[in-house]
Amino acid sequence: MTKSLNASLNRAINAKNDEFYTQRSDIEKELKRYKEQFRGKVVYCNCDDPYESNFFKFFAANFEAWGLRKLITTSYIGSPITDTEPLKLEIETVAGLASKGVVKYDDLVWLIEHNEGAVTYLNGDGDFRSEECCTLLAEADIVCTNPPFSLFREYVAQLVEYDKKFLILGSLNAITYKEIFKLIMTDRLWVGYNNGAKTYQVPDSYIQSNTFVGKDGKRYAAMGNTGWYTNLDTAKRHEWLSHYKRYTPEEFPKYDNYDAINVNKVADIPQDYGGVMGVPVTFLDKYNPEQFEIVGHIGSVGADGVYSFANAVYISGRKVFKRILIKRR
Ligand SMILES: C[S@@+](CC[C@H](N)C(=O)[O-])C[C@H]1O[C@@H](n2cnc3c(N)ncnc32)[C@H](O)[C@@H]1O
């Protein structure tokens, strides 16, 4: 093995905690909400071994019904599930595919055989940042995958740099990363529909308290806090939250060290308060940018000099964690 291939493999082994495979039911549930936005588009799944990825299988199965122009997928070196060499698969037609959904190995083989030159091996390790993957990224209209959790910041930064549409899975903790939150504040990224507890397939070697063996004999991990990040339009971003509470200083006290009131539940946001309010992070699930403006979040360094945030806020000396600061428009 060459030195660089060895280094790539070592990187893959070190990144083994990134091996969480998305279930088809989770993909279907979310993606069907965006169907019309995929028509005529080149879709790229850039962390996806076609032999194992349900993203690839979903798009291949819906290629015609969704009117996709092209489907590209590239895999990363050293998958503990399939252990294939990094490859690129490009599909431009599924005409003649007998089964309704590409779920079986035979279907993949059929697709590969009926798309001349569809499979090529990559020169490098299939890293989404590699030159050959960036060339494919430049060609794509929409990127859709579950990228490695450990590289989420870099992954999103690259999508923004290439000005791509995307629909991706990630840990919901990433909301409070400085770089991600900045995108949320500037309306360049928002959360999708189905966020929260999910179960992912993991390699058999993952033996942790949150993993279990399913009826199909495969190992799964239950994760409490993952969700969809996108810049594709969603209907819920245009829905207006209605509120029934009125502001009183007793119910909504101000922080000791920051000029904003504290609101413990999104449903309790007072309808008549015009200043800055600290609300739980779950607000983002209901965020309509025409109704509210996000001015920052507590616990970060703040947003480009607009506000300077304390590391934590207090009410009568009691610490309040993780609040998003919002204002009515
Ligand atoms: C969270 S898993 C999800 C796999 C697949 N996208 C899915 O949803 O089932 C992340 C995948 O990214 C791959 N990966 C890790 N580092 C990568 C990198 N630098 N570039 C591309 N893929 C990478 C891993 O091997 C893993 O298969």
The ligand as an SDF file (V2000), in Angstrom:
LIG
                    3D

 27 29  0  0  0  0  0  0  0  0999 V2000
  -22.5170    9.3130    9.1350 C   0  0  0  0  0  0  0  0  0  0  0  0
  -21.9020    8.2180    7.8940 S   0  0  0  0  0  0  0  0  0  0  0  0
  -23.2420    8.2170    6.7610 C   0  0  0  0  0  0  0  0  0  0  0  0
  -23.0930    7.3380    5.5770 C   0  0  0  0  0  0  0  0  0  0  0  0
  -24.1750    7.5590    4.5360 C   0  0  0  0  0  0  0  0  0  0  0  0
  -24.0700    8.8830    3.9950 N   0  0  0  0  0  0  0  0  0  0  0  0
  -25.5210    7.3550    5.1440 C   0  0  0  0  0  0  0  0  0  0  0  0
  -26.2230    8.3220    5.3750 O   0  0  0  0  0  0  0  0  0  0  0  0
  -25.8820    6.1970    5.4300 O   0  0  0  0  0  0  0  0  0  0  0  0
  -20.6730    9.2280    7.1700 C   0  0  0  0  0  0  0  0  0  0  0  0
  -19.9350    8.5920    6.0320 C   0  0  0  0  0  0  0  0  0  0  0  0
  -18.9360    9.4910    5.5850 O   0  0  0  0  0  0  0  0  0  0  0  0
  -17.7550    8.7680    5.3030 C   0  0  0  0  0  0  0  0  0  0  0  0
  -16.6380    9.6990    5.4820 N   0  0  0  0  0  0  0  0  0  0  0  0
  -15.8630    9.8830    6.5780 C   0  0  0  0  0  0  0  0  0  0  0  0
  -14.9490   10.8340    6.3370 N   0  0  0  0  0  0  0  0  0  0  0  0
  -15.1670   11.2590    5.0550 C   0  0  0  0  0  0  0  0  0  0  0  0
  -14.5320   12.2180    4.2360 C   0  0  0  0  0  0  0  0  0  0  0  0
  -13.5180   12.9320    4.6810 N   0  0  0  0  0  0  0  0  0  0  0  0
  -14.9980   12.3950    2.9700 N   0  0  0  0  0  0  0  0  0  0  0  0
  -16.0480   11.6670    2.5210 C   0  0  0  0  0  0  0  0  0  0  0  0
  -16.6900   10.7480    3.2600 N   0  0  0  0  0  0  0  0  0  0  0  0
  -16.2490   10.5420    4.5180 C   0  0  0  0  0  0  0  0  0  0  0  0
  -17.7560    7.6360    6.2940 C   0  0  0  0  0  0  0  0  0  0  0  0
  -16.9980    6.5490    5.8160 O   0  0  0  0  0  0  0  0  0  0  0  0
  -19.2470    7.3170    6.4060 C   0  0  0  0  0  0  0  0  0  0  0  0
  -19.6070    6.3170    5.5020 O   0  0  0  0  0  0  0  0  0  0  0  0
  1  2  1  0
  2  3  1  0
  2 10  1  0
  3  4  1  0
  4  5  1  0
  5  6  1  0
  5  7  1  0
  7  8  2  0
  7  9  1  0
 10 11  1  0
 11 12  1  0
 11 26  1  0
 12 13  1  0
 13 14  1  0
 13 24  1  0
 14 15  1  0
 14 23  1  0
 15 16  2  0
 16 17  1  0
 17 18  1  0
 17 23  2  0
 18 19  1  0
 18 20  2  0
 20 21  1  0
 21 22  2  0
 22 23  1  0
 24 25  1  0
 24 26  1  0
 26 27  1  0
M  CHG  2   2   1   9  -1
M  END
$$$$
